[in-house]
Amino acid sequence: MKKSFLLVFSILLLCNANMLAQKKVALTSFWVSKHIGFEQIGGGAALVAAISSLSENPNFNLQPVLDNFYITFNEEYSKNFPFELMPEKDVIKREEYIAYEGRFNETKDKDRNKLFQRYLTPEGYKPLVESAFKGEKSNQMQMVKMFNDADGVMFVSMGYEFVKKTVPFTAGVRAFVRIKLWNKEGKRVFSINEYGTSKKSVAIVGGIPLMNADKLLPLCESASAKLVADLAKKIKKVAKKSAKKL
C-alpha cells in the first residue's frame, strides 16, 4: 500500500512539473535607460539639460551593461522561472510586434527630441514602458493580446538615479531593475524591484553632479554589476510563488 501511494505521488509530481515546463512566457520588452533620474537630489532645468546631454554623449556607453544583463537574464535568471521563455525569434520577428508603436513614443528612436528617447535594447526588442492604467490600450495589455499563444508576457528594464551620499555635496548612482509579468488575463503575476548602489561618488557643484561621462560610467557599471549579482536571489524567491498565478 505504501509503495502504491509513493508511486502515485511521484507520478503527480512529475505531471505537475511537466505542466509547468509547458508554460511559455513572451519576453516582449527589454531595455536599459541612458537617463539618470535626479528626484532624490533635486535640481532644475540646468540639471535636466545636463542629463540629456550626457545621454547623447558617445563616451557614455552603456551597451556592455545591456549585453551583460541580457545574457545573464537568459542564461542564468531564466532557469529559475517555473516556465519557459518563448524563443526570441518568435517574439521580435512577429509582424504585429515589429509594427507596434509604444504608448509614449518610446519606440520612435529616430525622434531625438522626445523625452523618452533614451533607451538601449537588444536588437529587435521594443523599449516598452508599463502604462499606469490597465485599459486595453496600455502597452502591457496590447502585448497580452498580441501574444495570446503565450501564457503571459514580461517586461524587463534597468535604469539609474542619483542618490545622496553621506559625504556632503557628493552623489552616487543607484541602478534598479524592474521585472514584471502578466498572465493571459492581463493580471499581474509578479513584480520584481531590486537595487544596487555604486561604492564611489561624484561631486555636486551648484546643485548639479559632475556630469563627466568618464566619471559617471564607472559608477553606473559598478552599480549594475552589484545589482545583477544580487538579483538572482530575489528571482528564486519570487519565482516559486508565481507558478500558481500563471
C-alpha positions in Angstrom: 0.0 0.0 0.0 2.8 2.4 0.9 4.6 1.6 -2.4 1.5 2.3 -4.3 1.0 5.7 -2.6 4.6 6.7 -3.3 4.2 5.7 -6.9 1.0 7.8 -7.4 2.6 10.7 -5.5 5.7 10.6 -7.8 3.5 10.5 -10.9 1.5 13.5 -9.7 4.8 15.5 -9.0 6.1 14.5 -12.5 2.8 15.6 -14.2 2.8 18.9 -12.3 6.4 19.6 -13.3 5.6 18.8 -16.9 2.6 21.1 -16.9 4.8 24.0 -15.6 7.5 23.3 -18.1 4.9 23.6 -20.9 4.0 27.1 -19.8 5.5 29.8 -22.1 6.1 33.5 -21.5 6.9 36.0 -24.2 9.6 38.5 -23.2 8.3 41.5 -25.1 10.4 44.4 -23.7 14.0 44.6 -22.5 15.9 47.8 -22.1 18.5 49.9 -20.2 17.9 53.6 -19.8 20.7 56.1 -20.6 18.9 58.7 -18.5 19.8 59.1 -14.8 17.0 60.2 -12.6 17.6 63.1 -10.2 14.5 63.2 -7.9 16.5 62.3 -4.8 18.9 65.2 -5.2 16.6 67.9 -6.5 17.7 70.1 -9.4 16.1 72.2 -12.1 16.2 72.9 -15.8 20.0 73.0 -15.8 20.3 69.5 -14.4 17.7 68.2 -16.9 19.7 69.7 -19.7 23.0 68.2 -18.3 21.5 64.7 -18.0 20.1 64.9 -21.6 23.5 66.0 -22.9 25.1 63.1 -21.0 22.7 60.5 -22.5 23.7 61.7 -26.0 27.4 61.5 -25.3 29.0 58.6 -27.2 31.5 58.1 -24.4 28.6 57.3 -22.0 28.4 53.8 -23.5 26.1 51.5 -21.5 25.9 48.9 -24.3 28.2 46.5 -22.4 26.0 46.8 -19.4 22.9 45.9 -21.6 24.7 43.0 -23.2 25.8 41.5 -19.9 22.4 42.0 -18.3 20.6 40.4 -21.3 23.0 37.4 -21.4 22.7 36.8 -17.6 19.0 37.1 -17.8 18.6 34.5 -20.5 21.4 32.1 -19.4 21.0 32.3 -15.6 17.9 34.0 -14.3 15.5 32.3 -16.7 16.4 28.9 -15.3 14.8 29.9 -12.0 11.4 30.6 -13.5 8.7 27.9 -13.4 8.1 28.4 -17.1 10.0 28.7 -20.4 10.7 31.9 -22.3 9.3 31.9 -25.8 12.1 31.7 -28.4 13.4 35.2 -29.2 12.7 34.9 -32.9 9.0 34.1 -32.2 8.7 37.4 -30.4 10.8 40.0 -32.3 10.1 38.6 -35.7 6.3 38.7 -35.4 4.9 41.2 -37.8 2.5 42.8 -35.3 5.3 43.3 -32.9 7.6 44.9 -35.5 4.9 47.3 -36.4 3.8 48.2 -32.9 4.5 51.7 -31.5 4.7 52.3 -27.8 2.1 54.4 -26.0 4.7 57.0 -25.0 6.6 57.4 -28.3 9.4 55.3 -26.6 9.7 53.1 -29.7 10.4 56.1 -32.1 14.1 56.1 -31.7 14.7 58.4 -34.7 12.9 61.4 -33.0 15.6 62.5 -30.6 13.5 65.5 -29.3 11.1 63.2 -27.4 11.6 62.9 -23.7 11.5 59.1 -23.8 14.2 58.6 -26.5 16.8 57.3 -24.1 16.7 53.5 -24.3 19.2 50.8 -25.3 17.6 47.5 -26.3 18.9 44.1 -27.7 18.4 44.2 -31.4 14.7 43.8 -32.4 13.2 44.5 -29.0 10.8 47.3 -28.1 11.6 49.6 -25.1 8.0 49.4 -23.8 7.0 51.3 -20.7 4.3 49.9 -18.5 1.2 52.1 -18.6 -0.2 53.2 -15.2 -3.7 52.5 -16.3 -4.9 48.9 -17.1 -7.1 49.6 -20.1 -7.0 47.7 -23.4 -4.7 50.4 -25.0 -1.9 50.0 -22.4 1.4 48.6 -23.6 1.1 45.6 -21.4 -2.4 44.7 -22.5 -1.5 45.2 -26.1 1.3 42.7 -25.7 -1.1 40.2 -23.8 -3.5 40.5 -26.8 -0.7 40.2 -29.4 0.9 37.1 -27.8 -2.3 35.2 -27.0 -0.4 32.0 -27.8 1.7 32.5 -24.7 0.7 32.1 -21.1 2.0 35.5 -20.2 4.1 38.5 -21.2 7.1 40.0 -19.5 8.7 43.5 -19.4 12.3 43.8 -18.1 14.1 47.1 -17.6 17.1 48.7 -15.9 17.5 52.3 -15.0 19.6 54.7 -12.9 19.2 57.5 -10.4 21.4 59.8 -8.4 21.4 59.3 -4.7 22.9 61.4 -2.0 26.0 60.1 -0.2 26.9 60.6 3.5 29.8 62.9 2.5 28.3 66.4 1.9 27.9 67.6 -1.7 28.5 64.2 -3.3 26.2 61.8 -5.1 26.4 58.2 -6.0 24.5 56.2 -8.7 21.9 53.6 -7.9 20.9 51.1 -10.5 17.4 49.5 -10.4 15.7 46.6 -12.2 12.0 46.1 -12.8 10.8 42.7 -13.9 7.0 42.4 -14.4 4.9 39.5 -15.6 1.3 39.5 -16.7 -0.8 36.4 -17.4 -3.2 35.7 -20.3 -5.9 37.7 -18.5 -3.7 40.7 -18.1 -3.4 40.2 -14.3 0.0 40.8 -12.8 1.7 37.6 -11.7 4.7 39.3 -10.1 6.7 42.5 -10.0 10.4 42.4 -9.0 12.1 45.6 -8.0 15.8 45.4 -7.0 18.5 48.0 -6.4 22.3 48.3 -6.4 24.3 51.4 -5.4 27.8 52.4 -6.5 30.5 52.5 -3.9 32.1 55.6 -5.3 30.6 59.0 -5.9 31.0 62.3 -7.8 31.0 65.9 -6.5 27.9 68.0 -6.6 28.6 71.6 -7.7 25.9 74.2 -7.8 23.3 71.5 -7.3 24.5 69.5 -10.3 26.5 66.3 -10.0 29.7 66.3 -12.1 28.3 65.3 -15.5 31.5 63.7 -16.8 31.0 60.6 -18.8 34.4 59.2 -17.8 33.4 59.6 -14.1 29.8 58.5 -14.3 30.1 55.5 -16.5 32.2 53.5 -13.9 29.6 54.3 -11.3 26.8 53.0 -13.5 28.8 49.9 -14.3 29.6 49.1 -10.7 26.0 49.7 -9.5 24.8 47.5 -12.4 27.3 44.7 -11.6 26.2 44.6 -7.9 22.5 44.6 -8.9 22.9 41.8 -11.4 24.8 39.7 -8.9 22.2 40.2 -6.1 19.1 39.8 -8.4 19.4 36.0 -8.7 18.4 35.5 -5.1 15.3 37.7 -5.4 14.2 35.9 -8.6 14.4 32.5 -6.9 12.2 33.6 -4.1 9.6 35.2 -6.2 9.6 32.6 -8.9 8.5 29.8 -6.5 5.3 31.7 -5.7 4.4 32.6 -9.3 3.6 29.2 -10.7 0.0 29.1 -9.5 -0.8 32.5 -10.8 0.3 32.0 -14.3 
